[in-house]
Amino acid sequence: MTHVERFNAVMNFESVDRYPRIEWAGYWDKTVTRWRDEGLDANLQGAENIRATLGLDPYSQFWMAPGSAETPKPTHHGSGILATEADYEAMHHTLYIGRDFSSDYCKKVKAENAAGDRVVWITFNGFFWNPRTLFGIERQLFAFYDQPELYHRMNRDLLEFNLHMLDRVCEEMCVPQFMTIAEDMSYNHGPMLSKELFDEFLAPYYKPLCAELKRRGIRVLVDSDGDVEPLIPWLKEVGVEGILPLERMAGVDVANIRKDHPEWLMIGAYDKMVMKNGEAAMQSEFERLAPTMRGGGFIPSVDHQTPPDVSFENYQIYLKLLEQYTR
């Protein structure tokens, strides 16, 4: 099977020659620095080249987020870049610019995807994530109550931008195999908003976006850290089909999800915290995931960036076990 055929078959709960072997998250810079000291080719630059050298399957992610060089930058993580509608109005012309798909790299991806040799994945900012990048973490949570009209305006603009970029990527490069809506709207004890707020402020924009994605045959997943199990029924109502990365530290259990949601698509779930502990611990983690893998609709991958306490030797052991368990 080609990489594209294999990915589509797993996501359709169909038989495959083997499972995809991917590392969905980019490598942590501190991890790569350590690995260079332990034998990784120092000339390798970029996660895609590292993945290829280590024998993982090729894929390309295109994240199409609002913003440009003219957009103000936050002073620190989580601080946001605006407080009022006047602030939003002043920077509006810098936000919804889009990106170009005419580069040599995009032409390469287009050809390899058409041949089945590369899976393509796109990411849009979500309707919880994007207002947070604008308001900042604290102001966003107050904005549900203090600035609801502005919150809705932001999400109307974001929906228009996302649909425009979807048209462009499909027409100028290819129809992606799947997409993620970046949200991070859970922490380790569950969602950071109520079902009522989700229904009022997010669902009206999810529904048309998911409908258009599915009309084009693109699998729709959400990217959220934390305990995402309570979110799944909410997301299913608006047309989402799956989620990643399924963080084990937050107590996420793919076997439990599969029991409650047989059709739900999943990527990730491999507990990154066991990887420093050697082969037996890593094999035990694959054994935990194997029954869910055998049912389809689930691609195992490290449940977030591999941390720098994982040696290059242990990561190579992980890759050896990944090859065995995905046969």
C-alpha positions as CSV (number, residue, x, y, z in Angstrom):
1,M,0.0,0.0,0.0
2,T,1.1,3.6,-0.5
3,H,1.3,5.9,2.5
4,V,-1.9,7.7,1.5
5,E,-3.8,4.4,0.9
6,R,-2.6,3.1,4.3
7,F,-3.6,6.2,6.2
8,N,-7.0,6.3,4.6
9,A,-7.6,2.6,5.3
10,V,-6.7,2.9,9.0
11,M,-9.0,5.9,9.3
12,N,-11.8,3.9,7.6
13,F,-11.3,0.9,10.0
14,E,-10.2,-1.2,7.0
15,S,-7.4,-3.8,6.7
16,V,-3.8,-2.6,6.0
17,D,-0.5,-4.1,5.1
18,R,0.9,-2.4,8.2
19,Y,0.1,0.6,10.3
20,P,1.4,4.1,9.6
21,R,4.6,5.0,11.5
22,I,4.5,8.7,12.3
23,E,5.7,11.2,14.9
24,W,2.9,13.7,14.8
25,A,4.6,16.4,16.8
26,G,7.7,18.3,15.9
27,Y,10.8,17.5,17.9
28,W,11.6,19.5,21.0
29,D,14.8,21.5,20.4
30,K,16.3,20.5,23.7
31,T,15.7,16.8,22.7
32,V,17.4,17.3,19.4
33,T,20.4,19.0,21.0
34,R,20.9,16.1,23.3
35,W,20.5,13.6,20.4
36,R,23.2,15.4,18.4
37,D,25.6,14.8,21.3
38,E,24.6,11.2,21.3
39,G,25.0,10.4,17.6
40,L,22.3,12.1,15.6
41,D,23.7,13.6,12.4
42,A,24.5,17.2,13.3
43,N,23.8,18.3,9.7
44,L,20.2,17.3,9.9
45,Q,17.9,20.3,10.1
46,G,14.1,20.3,10.7
47,A,11.8,17.7,12.0
48,E,10.8,16.4,8.6
49,N,14.5,15.5,7.7
50,I,15.0,13.9,11.1
51,R,11.9,11.8,10.7
52,A,13.0,10.7,7.2
53,T,16.5,9.7,8.4
54,L,15.0,7.7,11.3
55,G,12.7,5.8,8.9
56,L,9.4,7.3,9.8
57,D,6.7,7.7,7.2
58,P,6.6,11.0,5.3
59,Y,3.9,13.6,5.9
60,S,3.6,17.3,5.6
61,Q,1.7,19.7,7.9
62,F,0.5,23.1,6.8
63,W,-0.6,25.3,9.6
64,M,-2.7,28.2,8.3
65,A,-3.0,30.7,11.2
66,P,-4.1,34.3,11.0
67,G,-1.4,36.9,11.4
68,S,1.5,38.5,9.5
69,A,4.7,40.3,10.1
70,E,2.7,43.4,10.8
71,T,0.6,41.8,13.5
72,P,1.6,42.9,17.1
73,K,3.5,40.3,19.1
74,P,2.6,39.4,22.7
75,T,5.0,40.5,25.4
76,H,5.1,36.9,26.8
77,H,3.3,33.6,26.4
78,G,-0.4,33.9,27.1
79,S,-0.4,37.7,27.3
80,G,-2.4,38.4,24.2
81,I,-2.3,41.4,21.9
82,L,-5.5,43.3,22.4
83,A,-8.1,44.3,24.9
84,T,-10.9,46.1,23.1
85,E,-12.8,46.0,19.8
86,A,-10.9,49.2,18.8
87,D,-7.7,47.2,19.2
88,Y,-9.1,44.5,17.0
89,E,-10.2,47.0,14.4
90,A,-6.8,48.6,14.3
91,M,-5.0,45.3,13.6
92,H,-7.7,43.6,11.5
93,H,-5.9,44.3,8.2
94,T,-2.8,42.4,9.4
95,L,-4.5,39.2,10.5
96,Y,-6.3,37.5,7.6
97,I,-3.5,37.4,5.0
98,G,-3.2,33.7,4.2
99,R,-0.2,31.9,2.7
100,D,1.2,31.0,-0.7
101,F,1.3,27.4,-2.1
102,S,3.6,28.1,-5.1
103,S,6.9,27.2,-3.5
104,D,9.1,24.4,-4.8
105,Y,8.4,22.6,-1.5
106,C,4.6,22.8,-2.1
107,K,5.1,21.5,-5.7
108,K,7.1,18.6,-4.3
109,V,4.4,17.8,-1.7
110,K,1.7,18.0,-4.4
111,A,3.5,15.5,-6.7
112,E,4.3,13.1,-3.8
113,N,0.8,13.2,-2.5
114,A,-0.7,12.5,-5.9
115,A,1.6,9.5,-6.2
116,G,0.5,8.3,-2.7
117,D,4.0,8.8,-1.2
118,R,3.2,11.6,1.3
119,V,0.2,12.2,3.6
120,V,-0.9,15.9,3.8
121,W,-2.3,17.4,6.9
122,I,-3.6,20.9,7.4
123,T,-4.2,22.8,10.7
124,F,-6.5,25.8,11.3
125,N,-6.7,27.8,14.5
126,G,-9.8,26.9,16.3
127,F,-12.6,29.0,17.8
128,F,-11.3,28.7,21.3
129,W,-7.6,28.9,20.4
130,N,-7.7,31.9,18.1
131,P,-9.5,34.3,20.5
132,R,-7.1,33.3,23.2
133,T,-4.1,34.3,21.0
134,L,-5.7,37.7,20.5
135,F,-7.1,38.4,24.0
136,G,-4.6,36.4,26.0
137,I,-5.5,33.6,28.4
138,E,-7.2,35.6,31.2
139,R,-9.0,38.2,29.1
140,Q,-10.4,35.5,26.8
141,L,-12.1,33.7,29.7
142,F,-13.7,37.0,30.8
143,A,-14.6,37.9,27.2
144,F,-17.3,35.2,27.1
145,Y,-19.2,37.4,29.6
146,D,-17.8,40.9,29.1
147,Q,-17.3,41.1,25.3
148,P,-19.5,38.4,23.7
149,E,-20.1,40.5,20.5
150,L,-16.4,40.8,19.9
151,Y,-15.8,37.1,20.6
152,H,-18.4,36.3,18.0
153,R,-17.0,38.8,15.5
154,M,-13.5,37.2,15.9
155,N,-14.9,33.8,15.2
156,R,-17.0,34.9,12.2
157,D,-13.8,36.4,10.7
158,L,-11.9,33.2,11.5
159,L,-14.5,31.0,9.9
160,E,-14.4,33.1,6.7
161,F,-10.6,32.9,6.7
162,N,-10.4,29.2,7.3
163,L,-12.9,28.5,4.5
164,H,-10.9,30.7,2.2
165,M,-7.7,28.9,3.0
166,L,-9.4,25.6,2.6
167,D,-10.4,26.5,-1.0
168,R,-6.8,27.7,-1.7
169,V,-5.0,24.6,-0.4
170,C,-7.4,22.2,-2.2
171,E,-7.2,24.1,-5.5
172,E,-3.5,25.1,-5.5
173,M,-1.9,22.0,-3.9
174,C,-4.0,19.0,-3.0
175,V,-7.0,17.8,-1.0
176,P,-5.4,16.9,2.4
177,Q,-6.0,13.5,4.0
178,F,-6.9,15.0,7.3
179,M,-6.9,18.2,9.3
180,T,-6.7,19.3,12.9
181,I,-8.4,22.3,14.5
182,A,-6.0,23.6,17.0
183,E,-7.8,24.3,20.3
184,D,-6.0,23.1,23.5
185,M,-9.3,23.7,25.4
186,S,-8.7,21.1,28.1
187,Y,-6.3,20.8,30.9
188,N,-5.5,17.8,33.1
189,H,-8.9,18.0,34.9
190,G,-11.1,18.5,31.8
191,P,-12.4,21.3,29.6
192,M,-11.7,24.9,30.3
193,L,-15.2,26.1,29.3
194,S,-18.7,24.8,29.9
195,K,-20.9,23.0,27.4
196,E,-23.1,26.1,27.4
197,L,-20.3,28.4,26.3
198,F,-19.1,25.8,23.7
199,D,-22.6,25.7,22.2
200,E,-23.0,29.5,22.2
201,F,-19.5,30.6,21.1
202,L,-17.9,27.7,19.2
203,A,-20.5,25.4,17.8
204,P,-22.0,27.9,15.3
205,Y,-18.6,28.1,13.6
206,Y,-17.5,24.5,13.9
207,K,-20.6,23.2,12.1
208,P,-20.2,25.0,8.7
209,L,-16.4,24.4,8.8
210,C,-16.8,20.7,9.5
211,A,-19.5,20.3,6.9
212,E,-17.3,21.8,4.2
213,L,-14.3,19.7,5.2
214,K,-16.3,16.5,5.2
215,R,-17.9,17.5,1.8
216,R,-14.4,17.4,0.4
217,G,-13.6,14.1,2.0
218,I,-11.1,15.5,4.6
219,R,-11.0,13.8,8.0
220,V,-11.7,16.3,10.8
221,L,-9.8,16.0,14.1
222,V,-9.3,18.4,17.0
223,D,-5.9,19.0,18.6
224,S,-6.3,19.5,22.3
225,D,-4.0,18.6,25.2
226,G,-5.3,17.6,28.6
227,D,-8.3,15.4,29.6
228,V,-10.3,15.5,26.4
229,E,-12.7,12.6,27.1
230,P,-15.5,14.9,28.3
231,L,-15.2,17.0,25.1
232,I,-15.8,14.1,22.7
233,P,-19.7,14.2,22.8
234,W,-19.6,18.0,22.3
235,L,-17.2,17.6,19.3
236,K,-19.3,14.9,17.7
237,E,-22.3,17.1,17.8
238,V,-20.6,19.6,15.5
239,G,-19.1,17.2,13.0
240,V,-15.6,16.5,14.4
241,E,-14.5,12.9,13.9
242,G,-11.4,12.4,16.1
243,I,-8.8,13.9,18.3
244,L,-5.1,14.0,19.1
245,P,-2.7,13.7,21.1
246,L,-4.5,11.9,23.9
247,E,-2.1,12.7,26.7
248,R,-1.7,9.8,29.2
249,M,-0.5,12.2,31.9
250,A,-4.0,13.7,31.9
251,G,-5.5,10.2,32.4
252,V,-6.7,9.8,28.8
253,D,-7.5,6.1,28.1
254,V,-7.9,5.1,24.4
255,A,-9.5,1.8,25.4
256,N,-12.2,3.6,27.3
257,I,-12.7,6.0,24.4
258,R,-13.0,3.2,21.9
259,K,-15.6,1.4,24.2
260,D,-17.7,4.6,24.5
261,H,-17.2,5.9,20.9
262,P,-16.5,3.0,18.5
263,E,-16.2,5.2,15.5
264,W,-13.9,7.9,17.0
265,L,-10.5,8.5,15.3
266,M,-7.4,8.8,17.4
267,I,-3.7,9.7,16.9
268,G,-1.1,9.7,19.6
269,A,-1.7,8.2,23.1
270,Y,1.8,6.7,23.6
271,D,2.9,7.9,27.1
272,K,6.1,9.9,26.5
273,M,7.0,9.6,30.2
274,V,7.9,5.9,29.9
275,M,10.4,6.4,27.1
276,K,13.3,7.2,29.5
277,N,12.8,4.0,31.4
278,G,14.1,1.5,28.8
279,E,12.8,-1.2,26.5
280,A,10.6,-3.2,29.0
281,A,8.7,-0.1,30.0
282,M,8.3,1.0,26.4
283,Q,7.1,-2.4,25.3
284,S,4.6,-2.5,28.2
285,E,3.1,0.8,26.9
286,F,2.7,-0.7,23.4
287,E,1.0,-3.6,24.9
288,R,-1.5,-1.2,26.6
289,L,-2.3,0.3,23.2
290,A,-2.2,-2.8,21.1
291,P,-5.9,-4.0,21.6
292,T,-7.1,-0.5,20.5
293,M,-4.7,-0.5,17.5
294,R,-6.0,-3.8,16.3
295,G,-9.6,-2.4,16.1
296,G,-8.6,0.3,13.6
297,G,-9.2,4.1,13.5
298,F,-6.1,4.7,15.8
299,I,-2.5,5.5,14.9
300,P,-0.1,5.3,17.8
301,S,2.4,8.1,18.2
302,V,4.2,9.9,21.1
303,D,1.5,11.8,23.0
304,H,3.4,15.1,22.6
305,Q,6.9,16.1,21.9
306,T,9.5,13.6,23.0
307,P,11.1,15.1,26.1
308,P,14.8,15.7,26.5
309,D,15.2,13.1,29.2
310,V,14.8,10.5,26.4
311,S,18.3,9.4,25.2
312,F,18.9,8.9,21.5
313,E,19.5,5.2,22.3
314,N,16.1,4.9,24.0
315,Y,14.4,6.7,21.1
316,Q,15.9,4.2,18.7
317,I,14.5,1.4,20.9
318,Y,11.1,3.1,20.7
319,L,11.3,3.2,16.9
320,K,12.3,-0.5,16.8
321,L,9.2,-1.4,19.0
322,L,7.0,0.9,16.8
323,E,8.1,-1.0,13.7
324,Q,7.2,-4.3,15.5
325,Y,3.9,-3.3,16.8
326,T,2.7,-1.6,13.5
327,R,3.5,-4.6,11.3
